[in-house]
Amino acid sequence: MEDSLDKVYKNQSLIYKYILYFVTIGCIVFFFPKGGQFKYEFQKGKPWQYENLYAPFDFSIKKTAEELSQEQETLKARQIPYYTYDTSVADDVFKAYEETFTTVFTQERFSNSQIRRLQTIGDDILEELYKNGIIQGGLGANSAEYLYLVKNNEARRILVADVYLIGKVDLVIQEILKSRRAGQYYSLYQELFFDIVRPNVTYDSELSQKELDDELSKIATTRGSVDEGKLIIAKGEVVEAENLVILNSLKAEFQSELWTANNQYFILFGYTILVALVLMMLFLFLKKYRPAIYRNNVKVTFIFFNILLMVFLTTLVVKYNEAYVFVVPLCILPLILKTFFDARLGLFVHVLTVLILGFVVPNSFEYIFLQIIAGIVTILTVSELYKRANLFISVGQITLIYIVGYFAFHIIHEGNLDNIHWFTFGFFFLNGMITLFAQPLIYIYEKLFGMVSDVSLLELSDTNSKLLKELSNKAPGTFHHSLQVANLAEAAANAIGANAMLVRVGALYHDIGKMNNPTYFTENQVTNVNPHNDIDPKESARIIINHVIEGIEMAQRNNLPDRVIDFIRTHHGTTRVYYFYKKELEINPDANEDDFRYPGPIPFSKETAILMMSDSVEAASKSLVNPSYLIIEEFVEKIVSGQMKGNQFLNANITFKEIETVKKVLKQKLTNIYHLRVEYPE
């Protein structure tokens, strides 16, 4: 039992990778839309590359989205709207008419017979007006000749002209009075009806929409059918017009027929194998070319999390509306990975993710082509992301690639610029706007996964930061030494293609542990008093060595990233405090060498190796008297060769050629520091 637990403990990193691998596969397959895959690839405007295709079964020809949209628009244009007749308003108007008639047509002015005649004319006017009612305003944009008038829960179809507009009431009054030869009373009737006539017909939007929805639901989604065995398309025939519609109908029918209770498990198994192969390629790439990342489970998890996020967003959009698939900012993936790792890994992961998404997106070839080209542009253009302008420039170039690519595909498919969907360009611009979210996303990832980007390194390199300001106050000599080392290391890193920003930040913080006992280090001794003269060499060595451990503790308290703390750990490797070791040997020939050796570890990257060389060379250069080209060259060679003989660079992925380049840069920089000039003959 103990042996089993011990094996599990020793292999926990590998076990975690297996779990991550299978969980990622399961999640991706779960995200995939449920349906089979049509076994033929075809595109509009391209020849059919397979053998003659015959209908494998009977199926209906589905109408295109344009056809359905046209039918819907036609139906909407022909729709007869519904209006509601309010009888209570009409009753109120008639009642008000009875009450106010005698106030206008008084007995003082008219005889009883005239009043009866004029009142009858008024009744006729109201009857005419409220026979089909009066409507406020107009009848809207609908150009239908008829409308349905709902009166007493009964709908009648009438002419639109049979309903009076409120603005046309005066004309009705005039016409009726003219026909009754009572035109001279128009002003009185106008005065009478002005205050009492009100509209009583209103548009019933709810009922109209319900009827429209009912009619729209009756639109057939198919037109005709294809019988089993009928030739659909011959080899070499161009896919266009009717052939394209039939092929799309067959594809949809085939995929729905394929996804049955009996077949779905086989289809899922097939998807699982393909996704597993893609992710296996990623693991093999990491293990062979990025072993440091492969060994770090946090970084592996980070990469897989980003792949899952992009797959989830894309499949979600495809399920909602596949037309919006290019809104998903897939180029954030290589951008983020290049920021935290390198360009090659970013592009490789991007290509693998696009291959996975090729299973679920429409027009997979077009999608894969555009996304891979956009990913390459992202890798080639995005540099120094901490400079804000660079991100905007890169996003603009990515958006331009999308637009140009889509434009070219449309010309290939259509042969002209007709029917181009201009709103798709809006999706590309929206994609670009979302891609700008990469900056805050980088910050979120740094906090979630403990990663460090160039943006954070730029912030840490600010010499006005709290920790560096404290270093400059407590140990000004060490601070100046750190600045000099940072300049040397940065130049060397640029020369061999290492991460110059990371090296510079590591150099600035590598000696912060000296703040606890600054006067025990020669660069901070402003007088001739040396505290090491009062203590034994072993104690002196302990104080010198402890600046590494104390620096690590101080960095952790100030929340410096682990990648920066690595420089504090490794900048002395496992070298000896040689000066005090020699002094101890003079006192005690049996002195233990391990008491004078730094705890390590030795450098494990190009950047940490560069810092070790730069630190040692800069510190020792202070002892040079009357330096010359030859002295500096021998001096640098001696220090770096001693580190190599001490096996300090065994774990660093730095080559002999790169070490020679670093030495060359250090010699050149020291020559500039000491202002050496050519000695001219007298």
N, C-alpha and C positions, 0 to 999 in steps of 0.2 A: 504493500500500500504506500509506504514511504517512498519507494523507488518510483512509483507511478506519479506521485505528487511532485517529486523532484524533477522528473522529466517534463511535467506540465509547466513547472516554474521556469525551467531552463528554456523551454520553447514557447513561452507565453507570447512573445512578440510575433512569432510565426503563426501561432493559433489565432491571434487577433487578426492578422492579415487574412487568414482563411475565412474567418467570420465576416469581416468587412467585405470580402470578395463576394461571398454568397448572398449576403444581405443586400448588397448593391444590385446584383443580378436580379434578385427577387423584386426589389422596388422598381427597377426599370421595366421589367416585364409586366408588373402590375399596372404601371402608368400607361403602357401601350393601349391604344384603342382596341376594343374587342372585335376582331374580324380577321379573315384570312387575307392572304396577299395574292393578287392576280399574277399569273406566271408570265405574262407578257409585258414588256415595257414599250410604250409608244408615245409619240409626241406629234402634235399638229404640225403639218408641213413637212414631215420626214417620211421616207419610204418605210413600208412594212418589211421588217428584216427577217421575218420568220416564214415558214411554209404557209400555204393557203389555209386560212382559218375558216372553219365551218362551225355553225352554231351547235354547241354540245347539248343544248336542251332548249325548250321553248322559253322565251323571255319577252317581256314588253320593252318597247323603246321609250326611254324616259325623255321627257321634254327638258330642254336646256334651261338654265336659270334665266337667260334672256327671254326665251319663249314664255315661261311662266310669268315673268315680270311684265311682259307686254300684255298678256291676257289679263293680269290683275289690273293694270292701268286702264285697259279698255273697259273692264267691268266697273271700275270706280267712276270712269267718265260717264257711263250709261246709267249709273245708279239713280233711282228715283228716291229723293229724300222724303222723310216723314216730318209732318208738322202737326202740332196739337192745337185743336180748336177749344178755347176756353168759353164755355157757355155762360158761366157766371158773369163774365165781363159784359157779354152781350145783354144779359138780363139787367145788369146794373145800368147800362147805357139807355135801354128802353125805359126803365123806371125814371131815370133822371130826366129823360125827354118829356115824359108825362108831367113831371113836376115843374119844369122850367119853361114849357112851351108858352103858357099864358103870361109869363113875365116879359116875353119878347113880343108876342102877338097879342096885344091887350085889346079889350073890348072898346076902349076909348078910340082906338084907331080903326078897328075892323068890326064888321057886323058878325052875328053868330054864324050865318051861312058861310061867310068868308073864312072864319076861324076853323069851321069844320073841314072845309075844303083844304086849307093850308096845312091843317094838322094831318089830314090823310096823306097829303104829299110828303110831309115829313116822315110819316110812318113808312111810306114806300121807299124813301131814301135810305132809312135805317135798315129796312128789310134787304135792300139791294147790297148795302155795305156789309151787312153781317150774314148774308146768305152763305158765303164761304169764308168770311172773316177779313180782318185787316191785319197786316203784318208790319212790324216795326222795321225800319231800315230796308235793306235789300235782301235778295235770295242767295247771296254768297256767290262763290265762283262756279258753282254747279250750273252747267248749261242744259240740264234736262228740260224737256218740254212739259213734263208732267210732274206732279207731286202727289204724295199720299197725305190726305187730310184726315186726321183721327178726331172724330166727333162722336161723343157718346159711346166710346169704346168700339167704334166701327170706323174702319179705314176706307176712304173712297179715293179713287184716282181721279184727279181733276187736272185741267189745264193750269199751268202756272199763271196765265193771264186772268184766271177767274178769281184769284186772290188779290185784293187791293192793297197797294202800299199806302202807308199813312200819308205820304206826300201827295197821293193822287185823289184824296177824298174830295178836294175842291172841284176837281174835274167831274167827278161823279155827280156832285150836287148840281153843277152847272148843266150837265146834260139832261138830268131828270127834270129840272125846272124848265129848261128850254122845251123839252117834249111836252110838258104840261102847260106851256104858255104862262109860266109864272116867273120868268126871268127877272122881273123887276124886284122880286123879293130876295134875290141872291144874298145881298148884304145882311139881311135879317137872319136867313138860315145859316149863313157863315158865322154870325155872332152866336147863334143858338148852339151850333154843333162844335164850335171851337173848344169849349170847356168840357163837353160831355163825351165826345167820340174818342175812344181809346183802342189801341191795337189789342187783339185777342188771339192771334195766331203766332206761335213760337216754334222754332226749329227743335225737333226732338233728336238730339245727337245720340242719345243712348240707343233708342230704337233704330235709328238709321244705321249706326255702327253694327248693331246686332244683325240686322238684315244683310249688311255688306259682308260681315264675317260668314254668315250662312252661305251666301253666294260664292264667296272666295273658297270656302271649304269644298264646294262642289266642283271646283276646277280639277280636271283630271291631270294627274302628273305624268301620264303616259300617252303616247300617240302611236297606235299600231303595235304590231308584235312581229317577232322573227321566229319562224318554225325551226325545229331541230333539224340539223343537216344542211341548212341553207348556207351558201357561201357568203361570208361577211366581208372578207377582204382577201385579195390575192397577193402573193409575194411580190414585192417591188412596187406595189400600188401606194400612192401618196395618201397619207392619213389626213383627211380634210372633210369639211362639210358633213354630209350625212354619215360617212364612214366613222368619223370621230364620235358622233352622237351614239351610234350603234355600239361602238367599242366601249364607250363609257358606260352605257347601259349594261352591257355584258359584264364589264368589270364589277360594277356595283352588285349585280345579281349573283355573280360568281362568288364574291367575297361573303355575301350574306348566306348563300347556300353552303359555303365551305364551313362557316362557323356554326356548327350544330353541336348538340350534346355529345355526339360520338367523336367529332373531329377536334373539338376545342382543346382537348388535352394534348393531342399531337401537335397542334399549331403552337400552343404555349411551350411545348418541349422544343420545337424548332426555334422559336424566338430565344429561349433560354440558351441553347447551344451557341447561336450567333452572338448574343450579347456576351456570353462567357468567353468566347474567342477574342472579342474586341478587348475586354478588360484584362484578359491574360496577356495580350500584347503589351498593355500598359505596364503590368507587373514585370514582364521580361525586360522591357525598356528600362525601367527604374533599377532593376537588379543589375543589369549589365553596364548601363551608362551613367546612372545616378545612384550609386550604392549608398552614399551618405543620406540621401532622401529616402531610399528604400528601407534603411535601418531605423528611420525616425517615423514611428507610427502616427504621430501628430500630423506630420507633413503629408503622409500617405492618405490619412483621413481627410485632410483639407482638400486634396486633389479630388478624391472620390466624392466628397460633399458637393464640390462645384459642378462636377459632371451630373450628379443627381439633380441638382438645382436647375440646370439648363434643360435637362430631359423633362423634368416635371413641368416647368413653365411652358415649354414648347408643346407638349402633349395636351396641357390644359387649354392652350389657345386653339389647337387643332380641333379639340372636342367642342369648343365653344363656336368658333368660326374659323375655318381653315384659311380664309382670305387674309386674316390678320397675322399669319405665321411669321412674316418678316418684321413684325413689331418687336419680337423677342430679341433682346440685345445679345446675341450669341458671341459677339466679339469682345464682350466683357471677360469671357473665359481666358483667351490667350493674353489679354491685357493684364489681368490679375496675376496669372501664373508667371508671366514674364517679370512682373514687379517683385514677386517673392522668390522666384527661382531663376530661370533663364529662358531665353527666346526659344531654344530648341525644344525644351520640355513643353513650353506653352503651345507651340505650333503642333507638336505631336498629340497632345491631349485634345486640342481643338479638332484636329482631323478625326480622331477616334470618336469624339462626341457627335460630330456631323454624320459620320457613318452610321452610328446608332439611330440618329434622328431620321436618316434616310428611309427607315422602315415605316414611319408614321406620317410623314409630310406628303402633300400632293406635289406632283411634278418633281419627283425626288432628284432626277439628274440636274434640273435647273437649280434646285435648292442647294444641293451639295456643291455644285460648281461655284455659285455665288458666295456661299459661306466660306468655302476653302480659300477662294481668292481674297475675300474680305479679311479672313484670318491672317493670311500672308501679309497683306498690307498693314494690318495691325502690328504684327511682329516687326516689320521693316521700318515702320514710321514712329512707333512709340518708343521714345528714349527720354531719360531724365524726367520721369513723370512728376517729380517734385516741382518742375517748372510748369506753371498753370497753362501757359500758352501752348505747350506741346500737346496736351490732351485735346484741346479744342482743334488744333491743326489736324491731329490724327483722326478725330471723329469726323471732321469735314471730309477727309480723304476716304474714309470708310463709307460714308454716305454717298459720296460721288461714285465709288466703285459699284455700290448697289444700284444706283440709278442708271449708270452706263450699261451695266450687265443686264438689267431688266429690259432696258430699251432695246438692246441687241437681240435678246431672246424674243421680244415681241415682233421685231422685224422678221426674224427667221420664221416664226410661227404664222404670221399674218401676211407677210410680203409687202406690207404698207403700214401707214400710221393710223389706219382706221381702227375704231373700236379700242383704242388704247385706254387703259384705266388710269386716268391721271391721279385718282385718289391714292393709288398704290405708292406714288412718290411721297405722298404725305406719310405713309407708313414708314418709309425709309428715313424721313426727317424725324419722325417720332422715335424711331430706333436710335438715331444719333443722339437725341436729347436724353434718352434713358441711359445710353452708354456713358454719358457724363457723370452718372451716379457712381462710376467706378471709384472716384476719390473718397466719398464717405464710406463706400463699401470696403475699401482697403483699411480704413480706420477701424471699422467694425470687426473685420477679420483679425486685425492685430490684437484686439482685445479678447476675442473669442478663442483664438488658436495660439496666442503668444508669439505671433510672427513679427518680423520687423521689415519695414519697407524703406526705400530711399527717402520717402517723405519724413518718416520718423528719424532716420539717421541725420537728415538735414537739420531737424529741430535739436537733436542731441549735439550737433557740431557747433551750436551757438555758444561762444565762450562767455556769454552773459548768463548762461543757465546757472541754476543754484549751485550745483556741485562743482562746476569748473570755476565759478567765482570764489567759492570757498577754498578751492585748491590754490588759486592765485593769491589769496590773502594769507593763508597759513603756510604755504610752501611755494613762494614765488619762483625759486630756482627750478623746482620740479615742474611747475607750470610752463616755464620757458623751455625746459628740456622736452616736455610733451609736445609743445608746438613745433619744435624743430624736428622731432621724430615724426610727427604727423605729416610735415612737408616732405620729408625724405620718403616715408612709406607710401604716400599718395603718388609721388612721382614714379616710384618703383612699380606700384600696382598698375598704373596706366601703361607702363612699358611692356608688361607681360599679359595685359588683358584681365587682370584680377579686379575685384570690386573695390575701386578706389575710395568711394564714399565710406564703405564699411571699415576699411583699413584706417582711414583718417579718424573716424570716431573712436575706433579701438585704441589708436595711439593717444588720443586726447585723454582717455580715461584709464590707461593701463597702469599708471602709477598713483592713483588716488589714495591708495593705502598708506602712502608716505605722510599723509596729513596728520596721522596720530603721533609720529615722532619725527618731525621735519628736520630737526637739527642733527640727527644721526646720519643724514645723507649729505654728502659734500656740496652738492649744488645749492643747498640752503644755508650753508655756513658762511655767515658774513664777517666773522672774526676768525682769529687764528685758534680759537678754542675748539678742540675736537673732543666731544664727549666719549668717543671710543677709547681715548687714552686712559680713562679712569675705570674701564671694565675689561674683563678678560675677552680674548678673541671669540670664544665659544658663545658668550652672551651677545657680543656684537653681531655675530653671524645670525643668531636667533632673531634679533631685532630686524636685521636686513631682510631675512627670509620671510618674516611675518608680514611684511608690507604686502605680499601677494594675498595671503589669507585675509588680512584685514581689509584689503581692497575689495575682495570678493564680497565680504559681509557688508561693507559700506555700499557697494553697487546694488546688492539685493535689497537693502533697506530703502534705497532711492528708486527702486523699480526699474533699473536699467535692464534692457532685453538680454536674454541669455547669450545671443550672438556677440554682444559687446563684452559681457562678462568673460566669455571664452578668451578674449585677448589678455585680460588680467590674469587668468589661470595659466596661460601658456607662454607669456612673453619671456620667461626665464627657463622654461622647460624643466629639465632635470640637471641643469648645470650647477657648478659649485661656486660658492662665495670664495673665490680663489685667494684673495688677499688675506683674509682672516684665517683661512685654512693653513697658509704658509706660516703665518705668525704663530698659530697653535702648534705646528710641527716643531718650531724652534723651542717651544716650552715643553711640549709633550710629543716625542717621536711616535708614540703609539696612538695618536689621535684618531678617532673614528671619522672617516671621510663622510659618512652619511649625515653626520651632525651639521655639515657645512653644504649640504646639497638641497636645492629647491625641490619641493614635493612633486612638481609637474602638474598636469601631464605635458608631454611634448607637443609642439604645434601639429595640428591635424588638417590644415588647409593652407592654400597658397597665402591667404591673407595673414594668418597667424604666423606663418614662417617669415613673411616679409617684415612683420613687426619685430620679431626677434632679432633679425639681422639689423634693421634700422636702429633699434633701441641700443643694441650693443655697440654699434659703430658710432652713433652720436655721443653716447656716454663716454666711451673710451677716447674719442677724438679730443676731448678737453685736455688730455694729458700730452698732446702733441706740442713739441717745441720747434719753432721755425719749420713748419711743414712745407714740403715741396711735392711736386707731382709724384716722384718716386716714393717718397715716404708715405704719402696717402695711399698709393696703390698697394705697397707692401702691407700697410696697416690694415686695410680692408680685407685683403687676401688672407692675412693671418687670422683675423677674427672669424670670418665666415668659414674658413677651412677648419678651424678649431671646433666650431659648432657642428660641422658635417662629420668630423671624426668622432664627436661625441654622440653621433646618431640622433641628433635633435630633429632631423627632417624626415625620418623614416616613415612617419604616418601622414606627412603632408603630401598632397598630390601636386608637387612642384618638381619640374624636371631639372637636370643639370644645366640645360640650355637657359632655362628661365632664371636659375640661380646666377649664372654668369651675367645675364642681362641686368639683374638686380644689383650685382656688384658694380657693374659699369655705371649704373645710374647713381649709386651711392658715392662712387669716386668722383663723378662729375659734380654732384651737388656739394660735396665737401670742398672741392676745388673752388667752387663759386663762393662758398661760405667764407673761406679763408682768403678770398680775393687774390689768388695767385695770378701773376702775370709773367709773360715771357721775359727773360732777362736779355736785354738788347746789348750787343757788344759796344764797348766804348770807342 
